Amino acid sequence: MDLKGQEIKITAGRPFYVVLISIFLLTLGVMVLNKYIFPIPILQSVLGFVFIAFVPGLLILKILNVSKIGFVRFVVYSVGLSLSYTLFIGLIASVLLPLIGIIHPISEANVVLSLSMGYIILILIDYLWQHQLTVYINISDNKNVYIYSLLIPLLTVIGSQTIWFPLTPVLIPISITGILFTLLLFSMAKRIDKNQYPLIVYTIGLTLIYSHSLIFESLIEFGDGFFEWKLSNLVLSQQVWDPTVWDPTIIIGNLNSCLSLSVLVPIFSIVMNLPSVWIIKAICPIIYALVPVILYEVYATVTKNGKIAFLSAIFFVSMFVYFTVMIGVVRQQFAELFMCLLLLLMVDRHMGQLSKNLLVISFSIAIIFSHYAIANIFLLLLVSCAFTVLLLRIIFLHVLDRNCKSIRYINNYHPEQLRPKNVGFRLIRPKYIAFYVIIAITYATLVTQSSIFNALVLIGKNIVSGMD
């Protein structure tokens, strides 16, 4: 079947629901077999990853009636929505289940029950609404590119896991050499199918991370890796996330407020039947490697040039922090993913306004839940941009009123063309900024006891006192 330039319509028919229910039942069945009869660890890990990181987002996109979407955006939006959905389910379970006497909401049984109920609710909503999802997919004529793209990370994985055996350590240098050859080919060749760029960006990003994260069986100490692993293990062992815990001897800093560590990593560990250390080392990089792909989509939309977008995304991947420090800050990996998805929504002109608004709300809340620092940096950026746009509007009106009589004359006949409210991005809106500020401050107050805002006040006080 030739899929070049084809569109796939996902309709609310019997085959679609058969596939969804089959994935659901097969995942539960494999979990039961692993626990009580005989283990099938690899199959459970694969099915668990698909069940958590992709299928819920697909259902949500279909419920939102996204009519036309490219394959790359379909994948990244599905992953982002799935992770947001899992964060919300974990938070609701952690808050509500103890109120009805269930003291271990993060136990295996309760996690599976919570996710299953949410999954069934999504299927029922989709069945009642009968919406359609149209995905455009383009397959390159050169099939060797896909084989080559899979070969580079595969050599890295094999080389990292067998690094102590003779000859195998050369596999990682070979894969790095393959990356350099790929960059030369794709940056210098004139006839390169632009549909190959996202896959190559993803392959290079994942290979660079795996070349560092998989070398040893234990965690490599980058960033706050040890403390993040300790928090995730604490939640897994106690089978509960307690938002009231604020003891530096137990949990360092504000890590307890990061649901990406206290909820998302434990849920992945339970459903995929993997230790939390391997979730951090092997599974989170699969998700984080989507960040440069999203940036490629943003750059390609803005510049209208695939090669410039490709080189820009590769520049992001080539930064030393990307494949070293970021391995030890899992909470920042998820927050960056959600922030980049917001950037993509800002330039996406094919999605309906209602669907876009719902995705913006979902990803914005997910940023707040994932990482306190990025959430507050994003808050400051929103407020700064709002003041900048307001200042530009005031200057525009002043210049228009005093120095541009001819333009003012035209504006009397065509006010919709020069109306100041059309200036700026749609994301910079008072209602959205107010919503984000309220959610960020409320969450920080309830979970982190306003420690971040107290620190900002203390820093400002020290600056002022130092100027005296």
Contacts in CASP RR format, 6 or more apart in sequence:
PFRMAT RR
TARGET T0000
AUTHOR 0000-0000-0000
METHOD contacts of the structure
MODEL  1
MDLKGQEIKITAGRPFYVVLISIFLLTLGVMVLNKYIFPIPILQSVLGFV
FIAFVPGLLILKILNVSKIGFVRFVVYSVGLSLSYTLFIGLIASVLLPLI
GIIHPISEANVVLSLSMGYIILILIDYLWQHQLTVYINISDNKNVYIYSL
LIPLLTVIGSQTIWFPLTPVLIPISITGILFTLLLFSMAKRIDKNQYPLI
VYTIGLTLIYSHSLIFESLIEFGDGFFEWKLSNLVLSQQVWDPTVWDPTI
IIGNLNSCLSLSVLVPIFSIVMNLPSVWIIKAICPIIYALVPVILYEVYA
TVTKNGKIAFLSAIFFVSMFVYFTVMIGVVRQQFAELFMCLLLLLMVDRH
MGQLSKNLLVISFSIAIIFSHYAIANIFLLLLVSCAFTVLLLRIIFLHVL
DRNCKSIRYINNYHPEQLRPKNVGFRLIRPKYIAFYVIIAITYATLVTQS
SIFNALVLIGKNIVSGMD
2 139 0 8 1.000
3 137 0 8 1.000
3 138 0 8 1.000
3 139 0 8 1.000
4 138 0 8 1.000
4 139 0 8 1.000
4 140 0 8 1.000
4 141 0 8 1.000
5 136 0 8 1.000
5 137 0 8 1.000
5 138 0 8 1.000
5 139 0 8 1.000
6 136 0 8 1.000
6 137 0 8 1.000
6 138 0 8 1.000
7 68 0 8 1.000
7 134 0 8 1.000
7 135 0 8 1.000
7 136 0 8 1.000
7 137 0 8 1.000
8 134 0 8 1.000
8 135 0 8 1.000
8 136 0 8 1.000
8 137 0 8 1.000
9 132 0 8 1.000
9 133 0 8 1.000
9 134 0 8 1.000
9 135 0 8 1.000
10 16 0 8 1.000
10 58 0 8 1.000
10 62 0 8 1.000
10 132 0 8 1.000
10 133 0 8 1.000
10 134 0 8 1.000
10 135 0 8 1.000
11 132 0 8 1.000
12 62 0 8 1.000
12 126 0 8 1.000
12 127 0 8 1.000
12 129 0 8 1.000
12 130 0 8 1.000
12 131 0 8 1.000
12 132 0 8 1.000
17 123 0 8 1.000
17 127 0 8 1.000
20 55 0 8 1.000
20 59 0 8 1.000
20 123 0 8 1.000
21 123 0 8 1.000
23 47 0 8 1.000
23 50 0 8 1.000
23 51 0 8 1.000
23 55 0 8 1.000
24 51 0 8 1.000
24 116 0 8 1.000
24 119 0 8 1.000
26 47 0 8 1.000
27 44 0 8 1.000
27 47 0 8 1.000
27 48 0 8 1.000
27 51 0 8 1.000
27 271 0 8 1.000
28 112 0 8 1.000
28 116 0 8 1.000
30 40 0 8 1.000
30 43 0 8 1.000
30 44 0 8 1.000
30 47 0 8 1.000
31 44 0 8 1.000
31 112 0 8 1.000
31 271 0 8 1.000
31 273 0 8 1.000
33 39 0 8 1.000
33 40 0 8 1.000
34 40 0 8 1.000
34 41 0 8 1.000
34 44 0 8 1.000
34 273 0 8 1.000
41 273 0 8 1.000
41 274 0 8 1.000
44 272 0 8 1.000
44 273 0 8 1.000
45 272 0 8 1.000
45 273 0 8 1.000
45 274 0 8 1.000
48 271 0 8 1.000
48 272 0 8 1.000
49 268 0 8 1.000
49 272 0 8 1.000
49 283 0 8 1.000
49 286 0 8 1.000
51 115 0 8 1.000
51 119 0 8 1.000
51 271 0 8 1.000
52 82 0 8 1.000
52 86 0 8 1.000
52 115 0 8 1.000
52 267 0 8 1.000
52 268 0 8 1.000
52 271 0 8 1.000
52 272 0 8 1.000
53 79 0 8 1.000
53 82 0 8 1.000
53 83 0 8 1.000
53 287 0 8 1.000
54 75 0 8 1.000
54 78 0 8 1.000
54 79 0 8 1.000
54 82 0 8 1.000
55 82 0 8 1.000
55 119 0 8 1.000
56 81 0 8 1.000
56 82 0 8 1.000
56 85 0 8 1.000
56 86 0 8 1.000
56 119 0 8 1.000
56 122 0 8 1.000
57 77 0 8 1.000
57 78 0 8 1.000
57 79 0 8 1.000
57 80 0 8 1.000
57 81 0 8 1.000
57 82 0 8 1.000
57 85 0 8 1.000
58 78 0 8 1.000
58 82 0 8 1.000
58 133 0 8 1.000
59 122 0 8 1.000
59 123 0 8 1.000
59 126 0 8 1.000
60 81 0 8 1.000
60 82 0 8 1.000
60 85 0 8 1.000
60 122 0 8 1.000
61 69 0 8 1.000
61 74 0 8 1.000
61 77 0 8 1.000
61 78 0 8 1.000
61 81 0 8 1.000
61 133 0 8 1.000
62 126 0 8 1.000
62 131 0 8 1.000
62 132 0 8 1.000
62 133 0 8 1.000
63 122 0 8 1.000
63 125 0 8 1.000
63 126 0 8 1.000
63 129 0 8 1.000
63 131 0 8 1.000
64 131 0 8 1.000
64 354 0 8 1.000
64 355 0 8 1.000
64 358 0 8 1.000
64 359 0 8 1.000
65 129 0 8 1.000
65 131 0 8 1.000
65 132 0 8 1.000
65 133 0 8 1.000
65 355 0 8 1.000
66 77 0 8 1.000
66 133 0 8 1.000
66 134 0 8 1.000
66 351 0 8 1.000
66 352 0 8 1.000
66 355 0 8 1.000
67 132 0 8 1.000
67 133 0 8 1.000
67 134 0 8 1.000
68 134 0 8 1.000
68 136 0 8 1.000
68 350 0 8 1.000
69 77 0 8 1.000
69 133 0 8 1.000
69 134 0 8 1.000
69 135 0 8 1.000
69 136 0 8 1.000
69 350 0 8 1.000
69 351 0 8 1.000
70 135 0 8 1.000
70 136 0 8 1.000
70 137 0 8 1.000
71 135 0 8 1.000
71 136 0 8 1.000
71 137 0 8 1.000
71 138 0 8 1.000
72 198 0 8 1.000
72 293 0 8 1.000
72 297 0 8 1.000
73 297 0 8 1.000
73 344 0 8 1.000
73 348 0 8 1.000
74 135 0 8 1.000
75 290 0 8 1.000
76 290 0 8 1.000
76 293 0 8 1.000
76 294 0 8 1.000
76 297 0 8 1.000
76 341 0 8 1.000
76 344 0 8 1.000
77 341 0 8 1.000
77 359 0 8 1.000
79 287 0 8 1.000
79 290 0 8 1.000
79 337 0 8 1.000
80 337 0 8 1.000
80 338 0 8 1.000
80 341 0 8 1.000
80 363 0 8 1.000
80 366 0 8 1.000
81 359 0 8 1.000
81 362 0 8 1.000
83 264 0 8 1.000
83 287 0 8 1.000
83 334 0 8 1.000
83 337 0 8 1.000
83 338 0 8 1.000
83 366 0 8 1.000
84 338 0 8 1.000
84 362 0 8 1.000
84 363 0 8 1.000
84 365 0 8 1.000
84 366 0 8 1.000
86 115 0 8 1.000
86 263 0 8 1.000
86 264 0 8 1.000
86 267 0 8 1.000
87 259 0 8 1.000
87 260 0 8 1.000
87 263 0 8 1.000
87 264 0 8 1.000
87 366 0 8 1.000
87 369 0 8 1.000
87 370 0 8 1.000
88 365 0 8 1.000
89 114 0 8 1.000
89 115 0 8 1.000
89 118 0 8 1.000
90 105 0 8 1.000
90 106 0 8 1.000
90 111 0 8 1.000
90 114 0 8 1.000
90 259 0 8 1.000
90 263 0 8 1.000
90 267 0 8 1.000
91 259 0 8 1.000
91 263 0 8 1.000
91 369 0 8 1.000
92 114 0 8 1.000
93 105 0 8 1.000
93 106 0 8 1.000
93 110 0 8 1.000
93 111 0 8 1.000
93 114 0 8 1.000
94 105 0 8 1.000
94 106 0 8 1.000
94 240 0 8 1.000
94 241 0 8 1.000
94 243 0 8 1.000
94 263 0 8 1.000
95 243 0 8 1.000
97 105 0 8 1.000
97 110 0 8 1.000
97 114 0 8 1.000
98 105 0 8 1.000
98 240 0 8 1.000
102 110 0 8 1.000
103 240 0 8 1.000
104 110 0 8 1.000
104 238 0 8 1.000
104 239 0 8 1.000
104 240 0 8 1.000
105 111 0 8 1.000
105 114 0 8 1.000
105 239 0 8 1.000
105 240 0 8 1.000
105 241 0 8 1.000
106 235 0 8 1.000
106 236 0 8 1.000
106 238 0 8 1.000
106 239 0 8 1.000
106 240 0 8 1.000
106 241 0 8 1.000
106 263 0 8 1.000
106 266 0 8 1.000
106 267 0 8 1.000
106 270 0 8 1.000
107 239 0 8 1.000
108 270 0 8 1.000
110 239 0 8 1.000
111 266 0 8 1.000
111 267 0 8 1.000
111 270 0 8 1.000
111 271 0 8 1.000
112 270 0 8 1.000
112 271 0 8 1.000
115 267 0 8 1.000
115 271 0 8 1.000
138 195 0 8 1.000
139 195 0 8 1.000
140 146 0 8 1.000
140 193 0 8 1.000
140 195 0 8 1.000
140 196 0 8 1.000
141 193 0 8 1.000
142 193 0 8 1.000
142 196 0 8 1.000
145 196 0 8 1.000
145 199 0 8 1.000
145 200 0 8 1.000
146 199 0 8 1.000
148 182 0 8 1.000
149 199 0 8 1.000
149 200 0 8 1.000
149 203 0 8 1.000
150 203 0 8 1.000
152 175 0 8 1.000
152 178 0 8 1.000
152 179 0 8 1.000
152 182 0 8 1.000
152 203 0 8 1.000
152 204 0 8 1.000
152 207 0 8 1.000
153 175 0 8 1.000
153 203 0 8 1.000
153 206 0 8 1.000
153 207 0 8 1.000
153 210 0 8 1.000
155 171 0 8 1.000
155 172 0 8 1.000
155 174 0 8 1.000
155 175 0 8 1.000
156 171 0 8 1.000
156 172 0 8 1.000
156 175 0 8 1.000
156 207 0 8 1.000
156 210 0 8 1.000
156 211 0 8 1.000
156 214 0 8 1.000
157 210 0 8 1.000
157 214 0 8 1.000
158 168 0 8 1.000
158 171 0 8 1.000
159 168 0 8 1.000
159 169 0 8 1.000
159 171 0 8 1.000
159 172 0 8 1.000
160 172 0 8 1.000
160 210 0 8 1.000
160 211 0 8 1.000
160 214 0 8 1.000
160 215 0 8 1.000
161 214 0 8 1.000
162 168 0 8 1.000
162 171 0 8 1.000
163 169 0 8 1.000
163 172 0 8 1.000
163 215 0 8 1.000
172 211 0 8 1.000
175 207 0 8 1.000
175 211 0 8 1.000
176 207 0 8 1.000
176 211 0 8 1.000
179 204 0 8 1.000
179 207 0 8 1.000
179 208 0 8 1.000
182 200 0 8 1.000
182 203 0 8 1.000
182 204 0 8 1.000
183 204 0 8 1.000
183 314 0 8 1.000
185 192 0 8 1.000
186 192 0 8 1.000
186 196 0 8 1.000
186 197 0 8 1.000
186 200 0 8 1.000
186 307 0 8 1.000
186 310 0 8 1.000
187 307 0 8 1.000
187 310 0 8 1.000
187 311 0 8 1.000
192 307 0 8 1.000
194 300 0 8 1.000
194 306 0 8 1.000
197 296 0 8 1.000
197 300 0 8 1.000
197 306 0 8 1.000
197 309 0 8 1.000
197 310 0 8 1.000
197 313 0 8 1.000
198 293 0 8 1.000
198 296 0 8 1.000
198 297 0 8 1.000
200 310 0 8 1.000
201 292 0 8 1.000
201 293 0 8 1.000
201 296 0 8 1.000
201 310 0 8 1.000
201 313 0 8 1.000
201 314 0 8 1.000
201 317 0 8 1.000
202 289 0 8 1.000
202 290 0 8 1.000
202 292 0 8 1.000
202 293 0 8 1.000
204 314 0 8 1.000
204 317 0 8 1.000
205 289 0 8 1.000
205 292 0 8 1.000
205 317 0 8 1.000
205 322 0 8 1.000
205 323 0 8 1.000
206 285 0 8 1.000
206 286 0 8 1.000
206 289 0 8 1.000
208 317 0 8 1.000
208 322 0 8 1.000
208 323 0 8 1.000
209 285 0 8 1.000
209 288 0 8 1.000
209 289 0 8 1.000
209 322 0 8 1.000
209 323 0 8 1.000
209 326 0 8 1.000
209 327 0 8 1.000
210 282 0 8 1.000
210 285 0 8 1.000
211 323 0 8 1.000
212 220 0 8 1.000
212 222 0 8 1.000
212 323 0 8 1.000
212 324 0 8 1.000
212 327 0 8 1.000
213 220 0 8 1.000
213 281 0 8 1.000
213 282 0 8 1.000
213 285 0 8 1.000
213 327 0 8 1.000
214 281 0 8 1.000
214 282 0 8 1.000
218 277 0 8 1.000
219 225 0 8 1.000
219 226 0 8 1.000
219 229 0 8 1.000
219 277 0 8 1.000
219 280 0 8 1.000
219 281 0 8 1.000
219 328 0 8 1.000
220 327 0 8 1.000
221 328 0 8 1.000
222 324 0 8 1.000
222 325 0 8 1.000
222 326 0 8 1.000
222 327 0 8 1.000
222 328 0 8 1.000
222 329 0 8 1.000
223 325 0 8 1.000
223 327 0 8 1.000
223 328 0 8 1.000
223 329 0 8 1.000
224 252 0 8 1.000
224 255 0 8 1.000
224 328 0 8 1.000
224 329 0 8 1.000
225 280 0 8 1.000
225 327 0 8 1.000
225 328 0 8 1.000
225 329 0 8 1.000
225 330 0 8 1.000
227 251 0 8 1.000
227 252 0 8 1.000
227 255 0 8 1.000
228 255 0 8 1.000
228 261 0 8 1.000
228 265 0 8 1.000
228 280 0 8 1.000
228 328 0 8 1.000
228 329 0 8 1.000
228 330 0 8 1.000
228 331 0 8 1.000
229 276 0 8 1.000
229 277 0 8 1.000
229 280 0 8 1.000
230 251 0 8 1.000
231 251 0 8 1.000
231 255 0 8 1.000
231 256 0 8 1.000
231 258 0 8 1.000
231 261 0 8 1.000
231 262 0 8 1.000
232 261 0 8 1.000
232 262 0 8 1.000
232 265 0 8 1.000
232 266 0 8 1.000
232 269 0 8 1.000
232 276 0 8 1.000
232 279 0 8 1.000
232 280 0 8 1.000
233 276 0 8 1.000
234 250 0 8 1.000
234 251 0 8 1.000
235 241 0 8 1.000
235 262 0 8 1.000
235 263 0 8 1.000
235 266 0 8 1.000
236 266 0 8 1.000
236 269 0 8 1.000
236 270 0 8 1.000
236 276 0 8 1.000
241 256 0 8 1.000
241 259 0 8 1.000
241 262 0 8 1.000
241 263 0 8 1.000
241 266 0 8 1.000
242 256 0 8 1.000
243 256 0 8 1.000
243 257 0 8 1.000
243 446 0 8 1.000
243 447 0 8 1.000
245 251 0 8 1.000
245 256 0 8 1.000
246 256 0 8 1.000
246 448 0 8 1.000
246 449 0 8 1.000
253 451 0 8 1.000
254 372 0 8 1.000
254 448 0 8 1.000
254 451 0 8 1.000
254 452 0 8 1.000
255 261 0 8 1.000
255 262 0 8 1.000
255 331 0 8 1.000
256 262 0 8 1.000
256 447 0 8 1.000
256 448 0 8 1.000
257 372 0 8 1.000
257 443 0 8 1.000
257 444 0 8 1.000
257 447 0 8 1.000
257 448 0 8 1.000
258 331 0 8 1.000
258 369 0 8 1.000
258 370 0 8 1.000
258 371 0 8 1.000
258 372 0 8 1.000
259 369 0 8 1.000
259 370 0 8 1.000
260 330 0 8 1.000
260 331 0 8 1.000
260 333 0 8 1.000
260 334 0 8 1.000
260 335 0 8 1.000
260 369 0 8 1.000
260 370 0 8 1.000
260 371 0 8 1.000
261 330 0 8 1.000
261 331 0 8 1.000
264 334 0 8 1.000
265 276 0 8 1.000
265 279 0 8 1.000
265 280 0 8 1.000
265 284 0 8 1.000
265 330 0 8 1.000
266 276 0 8 1.000
268 274 0 8 1.000
268 279 0 8 1.000
268 283 0 8 1.000
269 275 0 8 1.000
269 276 0 8 1.000
269 279 0 8 1.000
272 279 0 8 1.000
272 283 0 8 1.000
274 282 0 8 1.000
274 283 0 8 1.000
280 327 0 8 1.000
280 328 0 8 1.000
280 330 0 8 1.000
281 327 0 8 1.000
284 330 0 8 1.000
284 333 0 8 1.000
284 334 0 8 1.000
285 327 0 8 1.000
287 333 0 8 1.000
287 334 0 8 1.000
287 337 0 8 1.000
288 326 0 8 1.000
288 333 0 8 1.000
288 334 0 8 1.000
288 336 0 8 1.000
288 337 0 8 1.000
290 337 0 8 1.000
291 316 0 8 1.000
291 333 0 8 1.000
291 336 0 8 1.000
291 337 0 8 1.000
291 340 0 8 1.000
292 313 0 8 1.000
292 314 0 8 1.000
292 316 0 8 1.000
292 317 0 8 1.000
293 313 0 8 1.000
294 337 0 8 1.000
294 340 0 8 1.000
294 341 0 8 1.000
294 343 0 8 1.000
294 344 0 8 1.000
295 312 0 8 1.000
295 313 0 8 1.000
295 316 0 8 1.000
295 340 0 8 1.000
295 343 0 8 1.000
296 309 0 8 1.000
296 310 0 8 1.000
296 312 0 8 1.000
296 313 0 8 1.000
297 309 0 8 1.000
297 344 0 8 1.000
298 309 0 8 1.000
298 340 0 8 1.000
298 343 0 8 1.000
298 344 0 8 1.000
298 347 0 8 1.000
299 306 0 8 1.000
299 308 0 8 1.000
299 309 0 8 1.000
299 312 0 8 1.000
299 313 0 8 1.000
300 306 0 8 1.000
300 309 0 8 1.000
301 344 0 8 1.000
301 347 0 8 1.000
301 348 0 8 1.000
301 349 0 8 1.000
302 347 0 8 1.000
303 309 0 8 1.000
316 322 0 8 1.000
317 323 0 8 1.000
326 332 0 8 1.000
326 333 0 8 1.000
331 370 0 8 1.000
331 371 0 8 1.000
332 371 0 8 1.000
332 373 0 8 1.000
332 374 0 8 1.000
334 366 0 8 1.000
334 370 0 8 1.000
334 371 0 8 1.000
335 367 0 8 1.000
335 370 0 8 1.000
335 371 0 8 1.000
335 374 0 8 1.000
335 375 0 8 1.000
336 374 0 8 1.000
338 363 0 8 1.000
338 364 0 8 1.000
338 366 0 8 1.000
338 367 0 8 1.000
338 370 0 8 1.000
339 363 0 8 1.000
339 367 0 8 1.000
339 374 0 8 1.000
339 378 0 8 1.000
341 359 0 8 1.000
341 363 0 8 1.000
342 360 0 8 1.000
342 363 0 8 1.000
342 364 0 8 1.000
342 367 0 8 1.000
342 427 0 8 1.000
345 351 0 8 1.000
345 356 0 8 1.000
345 359 0 8 1.000
345 360 0 8 1.000
345 363 0 8 1.000
345 427 0 8 1.000
346 425 0 8 1.000
346 426 0 8 1.000
346 427 0 8 1.000
348 356 0 8 1.000
351 359 0 8 1.000
360 427 0 8 1.000
360 432 0 8 1.000
361 435 0 8 1.000
364 432 0 8 1.000
364 435 0 8 1.000
364 436 0 8 1.000
364 439 0 8 1.000
365 439 0 8 1.000
367 374 0 8 1.000
367 375 0 8 1.000
367 378 0 8 1.000
368 375 0 8 1.000
368 436 0 8 1.000
368 439 0 8 1.000
368 440 0 8 1.000
368 443 0 8 1.000
369 443 0 8 1.000
372 444 0 8 1.000
372 448 0 8 1.000
372 452 0 8 1.000
373 452 0 8 1.000
375 440 0 8 1.000
376 440 0 8 1.000
376 444 0 8 1.000
376 452 0 8 1.000
378 436 0 8 1.000
379 436 0 8 1.000
379 437 0 8 1.000
379 440 0 8 1.000
382 427 0 8 1.000
382 428 0 8 1.000
382 432 0 8 1.000
382 433 0 8 1.000
382 436 0 8 1.000
382 437 0 8 1.000
383 433 0 8 1.000
383 437 0 8 1.000
385 425 0 8 1.000
385 428 0 8 1.000
386 428 0 8 1.000
386 430 0 8 1.000
386 433 0 8 1.000
389 423 0 8 1.000
389 424 0 8 1.000
389 428 0 8 1.000
392 423 0 8 1.000
393 420 0 8 1.000
393 421 0 8 1.000
393 423 0 8 1.000
396 420 0 8 1.000
396 423 0 8 1.000
397 420 0 8 1.000
400 407 0 8 1.000
400 408 0 8 1.000
400 411 0 8 1.000
400 418 0 8 1.000
401 408 0 8 1.000
407 418 0 8 1.000
410 417 0 8 1.000
410 418 0 8 1.000
411 417 0 8 1.000
411 418 0 8 1.000
416 422 0 8 1.000
441 453 0 8 1.000
444 450 0 8 1.000
444 451 0 8 1.000
444 452 0 8 1.000
444 453 0 8 1.000
END
